[in-house]
Amino acid sequence: MAASKSFLDSLKKPEPTSFKMTDFRRELHLRHKRDEHAKKERMKALQESKLISKYAITIDTSRARSNCDVLRMCVKELGFKEYPFGRKDNCCDVHWHACHFEDNPEVYGGKVNKFPGMGEICSKMTLFRCLDIMRDLFPTDYDFYPRTWYLPAQFHEFSCEIRKMHERRVKPKPTFIVKPDTGAQGDGIYLLREPNEYSSFNGKCHVAQEYMSNVYLIDKFKFDFRIYVLLKSLEPLEFYICQEGLARFSTLPYENPTNKNIHESFMHLTNYSLNKRSSTFNRSDRDDEGSKRTLTSVLRRIAMNGHDSNKVWKSIERIVCKTIVAIVPEMKVEYQAAVPPGKTGPSCFQVLGFDILLLHNLKPILLEINASPSLSLDSEQEVSPGVFEYVISPKDEEVKYPLIRDTLLHVVPIDKLKYFRKRKKRRLLKKLKASSSQKMKRPEPLVKQRTSIVIIKADESDEEKREVNVTQQMSEMHMDIDSSASHGESTARDANSDDERESNLKSDTELDEEVDNYFETKLRESCLKQLYPAIYDEECERYRILERVAGLFIYFLGIRGSLRIGPTGFRTFARKCRLNRKGMTNASVDIMYIDLQRRWDHMNPERTSGKKGNGGSIVSNTGLCYQGFLDACIEIARRKFYAPSKIEMLENLVDHCELSLNLKDNDLANNLPRLHFRRLGLQYRQGSLYAMPRRIMEQMTEETTIEDLLKAHEKKLRQPSKEDIESFLRRSRRTIYQPSSTAAVLSAHRSPDSE
């Protein structure tokens, strides 16, 4: 048995003394090293987080992706604390996400640089539908974007419009541009002239717009502006515009669209991500040259051509204000779904990118809004044929670096920012004092004092040279002089010390002023300019009527965190707002709801099939969306609150609904005499609701609201006195008054305190 075992062992191959690592094992080894390095970095960040002050401003860059470079540069300059792997022990002050609000669902505090649902709101279809609604209410104010058709739902209307233009023989021949609903970076965009050229890829939705052919050119090239806007908050509404931006040029000289050049994307499209692939892309570093330039350089060029560049910039500012006011209602609906009232959650801000095109008469036209504009600083540069490397673009750095820096200064907590500025002021004072003290205490050059000299007389020989101790002789000669001058030197020393103290005090105050001026200049040099509410508050206030409609929609949603109102919620809206007293029956309300739901489901086929929730489950999108509810309100206002204009009809409906919700006692209106309705400016109708006229709303002061008036007169309204009725009848020139049964009942219900 032992012999057989030894024989089998002799047949085995000898084990190699050294192993050769294969590619697979090498990859595993490198991956293990990377994981260990990442683990060490996380532990290091966690260890450092325990030592930071509670007043330190913390920034989470774990999901910043391509925005990391410019963000880290700004954080380092400002002296904030960066968390590249996130912070688990506590929430950071700012969480920077690259794409969406939902990138990090574990955030429960601080501020996030994305609003919920902003990507869908800034999609082509939702954005231009919001603008179409505002154009319907304010036709002359919302004329800054091209006519839009939503395909494939409005393909029939689009075809009829093209046929009418052909019948009128419009010149030049009309051209249309088709864009995918959720497209980006110029993908899927093409031009067409006939409706049969439209093709819906995989059933996706598109928008078709009039192609603006009469554009303003510089050096025979078409261009557009990328304007950066900081939306700081929704409640209260506050947003800023960056005074520096980018101008993106096409790479082929522009010509009016024809059948030959209609497919030249490098001529008709100005997207940087598309034109950078062109062989004629100019990467010049000068501000006024190249296929990418700064906004201010182009405005200077426009001014040099004899045009008013300030007027152009003011028009762009108004477009930004009107567009943001148009999308704010949708944003409020999305925000309440992500962060319902009463739930702890982060507040939001966002940097948006507006694409603006200039026509030949320098009228700005809104092309689209980018919810996640590129904030990267690098650009591709061809080193050799087919080989590219990424280098930092000076123009991107000039524009995006101040934008992110000032954005962080606007959104960080104010109390921490004040403490941070005080600490930075103390540090700067120490540095300035140290530098000034070094200048005052310069070391004097060392001079070696000689204690003896050699005296040589001309008539003496070299042997008779002798060395004399000069110091000893001088001390003996001037002993008396030193004793007499010692008192004068002490007094002079005391005077010099007093002068030095005064100069030191003066230097401290000067340093304080210098530090204050430093921070003031930093604030003045901010590239962000507040548009609302600082400048365009009064001008844009009348456009915010739709926010009140959004408030009604949120009030009647019923389901927490929902985006669509169901049939029960719509019936509750009609009942609580007392639309039945205006002639709206339950049957008519149900029929209107069903018709609008079918219409909007047909217009939004991509958004009615359901979407994945946070847990991975499919969330149903059945119900009426906000824009459908807005259509219902406009239709009800047209039927029951007729007025010369649509905006007046909608205002009357909203006033009616808000007043109905403010009346807490349903039986209150039936017990009121006509006197009290006239005091409140209400119309008295027996058995119907009492609507607040629009002229009364305009006459009311800013401090006075309907709720304040109702609260002020609540006691009197519930207990009307006989004297009020008699005084009212006396003013109406009625000489005879006999108390009716109603007056007797009212007097019977008077409280004993009034007697």
Secondary structure in CASP SS format (residue, H / E / C, confidence):
PFRMAT SS
TARGET T0000
AUTHOR 0000-0000-0000
METHOD secondary structure of the structure
MODEL  1
M C 1.00
A H 1.00
A H 1.00
S H 1.00
K H 1.00
S H 1.00
F H 1.00
L H 1.00
D H 1.00
S H 1.00
L H 1.00
K C 1.00
K C 1.00
P C 1.00
E C 1.00
P C 1.00
T C 1.00
S C 1.00
F C 1.00
K C 1.00
M C 1.00
T C 1.00
D H 1.00
F H 1.00
R H 1.00
R H 1.00
E H 1.00
L H 1.00
H H 1.00
L H 1.00
R H 1.00
H H 1.00
K H 1.00
R H 1.00
D H 1.00
E H 1.00
H H 1.00
A H 1.00
K H 1.00
K H 1.00
E H 1.00
R H 1.00
M H 1.00
K H 1.00
A H 1.00
L H 1.00
Q H 1.00
E H 1.00
S H 1.00
K C 1.00
L C 1.00
I C 1.00
S C 1.00
K C 1.00
Y C 1.00
A C 1.00
I C 1.00
T E 1.00
I E 1.00
D E 1.00
T E 1.00
S E 1.00
R E 1.00
A C 1.00
R H 1.00
S H 1.00
N H 1.00
C H 1.00
D H 1.00
V H 1.00
L H 1.00
R H 1.00
M H 1.00
C H 1.00
V H 1.00
K H 1.00
E H 1.00
L H 1.00
G C 1.00
F C 1.00
K E 1.00
E E 1.00
Y E 1.00
P C 1.00
F C 1.00
G C 1.00
R C 1.00
K C 1.00
D C 1.00
N C 1.00
C C 1.00
C C 1.00
D C 1.00
V E 1.00
H E 1.00
W E 1.00
H E 1.00
A C 1.00
C C 1.00
H C 1.00
F H 1.00
E H 1.00
D H 1.00
N C 1.00
P C 1.00
E C 1.00
V C 1.00
Y C 1.00
G C 1.00
G C 1.00
K E 1.00
V E 1.00
N C 1.00
K C 1.00
F C 1.00
P C 1.00
G C 1.00
M H 1.00
G H 1.00
E H 1.00
I H 1.00
C C 1.00
S C 1.00
K H 1.00
M H 1.00
T H 1.00
L H 1.00
F H 1.00
R H 1.00
C H 1.00
L H 1.00
D H 1.00
I H 1.00
M H 1.00
R H 1.00
D H 1.00
L H 1.00
F C 1.00
P C 1.00
T C 1.00
D C 1.00
Y C 1.00
D C 1.00
F C 1.00
Y C 1.00
P C 1.00
R C 1.00
T E 1.00
W E 1.00
Y E 1.00
L E 1.00
P C 1.00
A C 1.00
Q C 1.00
F H 1.00
H H 1.00
E H 1.00
F H 1.00
S H 1.00
C H 1.00
E H 1.00
I H 1.00
R H 1.00
K H 1.00
M H 1.00
H H 1.00
E H 1.00
R H 1.00
R C 1.00
V C 1.00
K C 1.00
P C 1.00
K C 1.00
P C 1.00
T C 1.00
F E 1.00
I E 1.00
V E 1.00
K E 1.00
P E 1.00
D C 1.00
T C 1.00
G C 1.00
A C 1.00
Q C 1.00
G C 1.00
D C 1.00
G C 1.00
I C 1.00
Y E 1.00
L E 1.00
L E 1.00
R C 1.00
E C 1.00
P H 1.00
N H 1.00
E H 1.00
Y C 1.00
S C 1.00
S C 1.00
F H 1.00
N H 1.00
G H 1.00
K C 1.00
C C 1.00
H E 1.00
V E 1.00
A E 1.00
Q E 1.00
E E 1.00
Y C 1.00
M C 1.00
S C 1.00
N C 1.00
V E 1.00
Y C 1.00
L C 1.00
I E 1.00
D C 1.00
K C 1.00
F E 1.00
K C 1.00
F E 1.00
D E 1.00
F E 1.00
R E 1.00
I E 1.00
Y E 1.00
V E 1.00
L E 1.00
L E 1.00
K E 1.00
S E 1.00
L C 1.00
E C 1.00
P C 1.00
L C 1.00
E E 1.00
F E 1.00
Y E 1.00
I E 1.00
C E 1.00
Q C 1.00
E C 1.00
G C 1.00
L E 1.00
A E 1.00
R E 1.00
F E 1.00
S C 1.00
T C 1.00
L C 1.00
P C 1.00
Y C 1.00
E C 1.00
N C 1.00
P C 1.00
T C 1.00
N C 1.00
K C 1.00
N C 1.00
I C 1.00
H C 1.00
E C 1.00
S H 1.00
F H 1.00
M H 1.00
H H 1.00
L C 1.00
T C 1.00
N C 1.00
Y H 1.00
S H 1.00
L H 1.00
N H 1.00
K C 1.00
R C 1.00
S C 1.00
S C 1.00
T C 1.00
F C 1.00
N C 1.00
R C 1.00
S C 1.00
D C 1.00
R C 1.00
D C 1.00
D C 1.00
E C 1.00
G C 1.00
S C 1.00
K E 1.00
R E 1.00
T E 1.00
L H 1.00
T H 1.00
S H 1.00
V H 1.00
L H 1.00
R H 1.00
R H 1.00
I H 1.00
A H 1.00
M H 1.00
N C 1.00
G C 1.00
H C 1.00
D C 1.00
S H 1.00
N H 1.00
K H 1.00
V H 1.00
W H 1.00
K H 1.00
S H 1.00
I H 1.00
E H 1.00
R H 1.00
I H 1.00
V H 1.00
C H 1.00
K H 1.00
T H 1.00
I H 1.00
V H 1.00
A H 1.00
I H 1.00
V H 1.00
P H 1.00
E H 1.00
M H 1.00
K H 1.00
V H 1.00
E H 1.00
Y H 1.00
Q H 1.00
A H 1.00
A H 1.00
V C 1.00
P C 1.00
P C 1.00
G C 1.00
K C 1.00
T C 1.00
G C 1.00
P C 1.00
S E 1.00
C E 1.00
F C 1.00
Q E 1.00
V E 1.00
L E 1.00
G E 1.00
F E 1.00
D E 1.00
I E 1.00
L E 1.00
L E 1.00
L E 1.00
H C 1.00
N C 1.00
L C 1.00
K C 1.00
P E 1.00
I E 1.00
L E 1.00
L E 1.00
E E 1.00
I E 1.00
N E 1.00
A C 1.00
S C 1.00
P C 1.00
S C 1.00
L C 1.00
S C 1.00
L C 1.00
D E 1.00
S E 1.00
E E 1.00
Q E 1.00
E E 1.00
V E 1.00
S E 1.00
P C 1.00
G C 1.00
V E 1.00
F E 1.00
E E 1.00
Y E 1.00
V E 1.00
I E 1.00
S C 1.00
P H 1.00
K H 1.00
D H 1.00
E H 1.00
E H 1.00
V H 1.00
K H 1.00
Y H 1.00
P H 1.00
L H 1.00
I H 1.00
R H 1.00
D H 1.00
T H 1.00
L H 1.00
L H 1.00
H H 1.00
V H 1.00
V C 1.00
P C 1.00
I H 1.00
D H 1.00
K H 1.00
L H 1.00
K H 1.00
Y H 1.00
F H 1.00
R H 1.00
K H 1.00
R H 1.00
K H 1.00
K H 1.00
R H 1.00
R H 1.00
L H 1.00
L H 1.00
K H 1.00
K H 1.00
L H 1.00
K H 1.00
A H 1.00
S H 1.00
S H 1.00
S H 1.00
Q H 1.00
K H 1.00
M H 1.00
K C 1.00
R C 1.00
P C 1.00
E C 1.00
P C 1.00
L C 1.00
V C 1.00
K C 1.00
Q C 1.00
R C 1.00
T C 1.00
S C 1.00
I E 1.00
V E 1.00
I E 1.00
I C 1.00
K C 1.00
A C 1.00
D C 1.00
E C 1.00
S C 1.00
D H 1.00
E H 1.00
E H 1.00
K C 1.00
R E 1.00
E E 1.00
V E 1.00
N C 1.00
V H 1.00
T H 1.00
Q H 1.00
Q H 1.00
M H 1.00
S H 1.00
E H 1.00
M H 1.00
H C 1.00
M H 1.00
D H 1.00
I H 1.00
D H 1.00
S H 1.00
S H 1.00
A H 1.00
S H 1.00
H H 1.00
G H 1.00
E H 1.00
S H 1.00
T H 1.00
A H 1.00
R H 1.00
D H 1.00
A H 1.00
N H 1.00
S H 1.00
D H 1.00
D H 1.00
E H 1.00
R H 1.00
E H 1.00
S H 1.00
N H 1.00
L H 1.00
K H 1.00
S H 1.00
D H 1.00
T H 1.00
E H 1.00
L H 1.00
D H 1.00
E H 1.00
E H 1.00
V H 1.00
D H 1.00
N H 1.00
Y H 1.00
F H 1.00
E H 1.00
T H 1.00
K H 1.00
L H 1.00
R H 1.00
E C 1.00
S C 1.00
C C 1.00
L E 1.00
K E 1.00
Q E 1.00
L E 1.00
Y E 1.00
P C 1.00
A C 1.00
I C 1.00
Y C 1.00
D H 1.00
E H 1.00
E H 1.00
C H 1.00
E H 1.00
R H 1.00
Y H 1.00
R C 1.00
I H 1.00
L H 1.00
E H 1.00
R H 1.00
V H 1.00
A H 1.00
G H 1.00
L H 1.00
F H 1.00
I H 1.00
Y H 1.00
F C 1.00
L C 1.00
G C 1.00
I C 1.00
R C 1.00
G C 1.00
S C 1.00
L C 1.00
R C 1.00
I E 1.00
G C 1.00
P H 1.00
T H 1.00
G H 1.00
F H 1.00
R H 1.00
T H 1.00
F H 1.00
A H 1.00
R H 1.00
K H 1.00
C C 1.00
R C 1.00
L H 1.00
N H 1.00
R H 1.00
K H 1.00
G C 1.00
M C 1.00
T C 1.00
N H 1.00
A H 1.00
S H 1.00
V H 1.00
D H 1.00
I H 1.00
M H 1.00
Y H 1.00
I H 1.00
D H 1.00
L H 1.00
Q H 1.00
R H 1.00
R H 1.00
W H 1.00
D H 1.00
H H 1.00
M H 1.00
N C 1.00
P H 1.00
E H 1.00
R H 1.00
T C 1.00
S C 1.00
G C 1.00
K E 1.00
K E 1.00
G C 1.00
N C 1.00
G C 1.00
G C 1.00
S C 1.00
I E 1.00
V E 1.00
S C 1.00
N C 1.00
T C 1.00
G C 1.00
L E 1.00
C C 1.00
Y H 1.00
Q H 1.00
G H 1.00
F H 1.00
L H 1.00
D H 1.00
A H 1.00
C H 1.00
I H 1.00
E H 1.00
I H 1.00
A H 1.00
R H 1.00
R H 1.00
K H 1.00
F C 1.00
Y C 1.00
A C 1.00
P C 1.00
S C 1.00
K H 1.00
I H 1.00
E H 1.00
M H 1.00
L H 1.00
E H 1.00
N H 1.00
L H 1.00
V H 1.00
D H 1.00
H H 1.00
C H 1.00
E H 1.00
L H 1.00
S H 1.00
L H 1.00
N H 1.00
L C 1.00
K C 1.00
D C 1.00
N C 1.00
D C 1.00
L C 1.00
A H 1.00
N H 1.00
N H 1.00
L C 1.00
P C 1.00
R H 1.00
L H 1.00
H H 1.00
F H 1.00
R H 1.00
R H 1.00
L H 1.00
G C 1.00
L C 1.00
Q C 1.00
Y C 1.00
R C 1.00
Q C 1.00
G C 1.00
S C 1.00
L C 1.00
Y C 1.00
A C 1.00
M C 1.00
P C 1.00
R H 1.00
R H 1.00
I H 1.00
M H 1.00
E H 1.00
Q H 1.00
M C 1.00
T C 1.00
E C 1.00
E C 1.00
T C 1.00
T C 1.00
I H 1.00
E H 1.00
D H 1.00
L H 1.00
L H 1.00
K H 1.00
A H 1.00
H C 1.00
E H 1.00
K H 1.00
K H 1.00
L H 1.00
R H 1.00
Q C 1.00
P C 1.00
S C 1.00
K H 1.00
E H 1.00
D H 1.00
I H 1.00
E H 1.00
S H 1.00
F H 1.00
L H 1.00
R H 1.00
R H 1.00
S C 1.00
R C 1.00
R C 1.00
T C 1.00
I C 1.00
Y C 1.00
Q C 1.00
P C 1.00
S C 1.00
S H 1.00
T H 1.00
A H 1.00
A H 1.00
V H 1.00
L H 1.00
S H 1.00
A H 1.00
H C 1.00
R C 1.00
S C 1.00
P C 1.00
D C 1.00
S C 1.00
E C 1.00
END
